[in-house]
Every structure is written in structure tokens, then in C-alpha cells.
Amino acid sequence: MGIPSTMRDAWANRRNSPLIASPDEEQRILRARNCTQEGVRAGVKAASIACVASAVPTLVAVRVIPWAKANLNYTAQALIISAASIAAYFITVDKTILECARRNAHYDKST
């Protein structure tokens, strides 16, 4: 199976475009890349904090509370912890990228 050669060549040659970006477009691309990297960094920090913040009570509850001990197996515990981490990651990345985009927005005031 694999990727058809025409599609593979199109993706490979996409970077060798005959069009040359203007300096303004290059700055926009650079700002967008920096916003994305900033968002990912903030998202990883938030996800790691959320992981610890949800893992400690979950694991303590499974060992102390009889209902949780009887009903929360390893898969349920992992699901609780990972759901909190994933939600924190995506919410933080979204907020950070939007905030960075607002900060870097340059509107033409002459019109």
C-alpha cells in the first residue's frame, strides 16, 4: 500500500515553491510559529500540573473509599487522569495561541 508516488512528490515539492514570500509574510509566518511553540509549552506545563492534580486524589480515593475501590479499575483510573491532562493541554494551548495572536495582530488604521 503506502502513499502513491504522485501524492508523495506533490508533498515533497511543496516546499520548493516558485513563489517567494515577502518579508511581511515571512514575519507573519515566524510570529505564527512562535505563537504555536509558546502555546505548546504552556499546554505541556498545564497538562503536567493537571496530571498530578488529578492523579493524587484519584489514587488516594481508590485506596481509601470503598465505592471507588470496588468500581474504579486501572483503566478507569487512567481515563480519569488522562482526561484531565488532555483537557488542560488543549484548553491552555487554545487560550495561549489566541492571546498571542491578539498581541501580534497589526491592523491597518488608515482605512
Buried (B, 14 or more C-beta within 10 A) or exposed (E): EEEEEEEEEEEEEEEEEEEEEEEEEEEBEEBBEEBBEBBBEBBBEBBEBBBEBBBEEBBEBBEEEEEBEEEBEEEEBEEBBBEBBBBBBBBBBEBBBEBBEEEEEEEEEEE
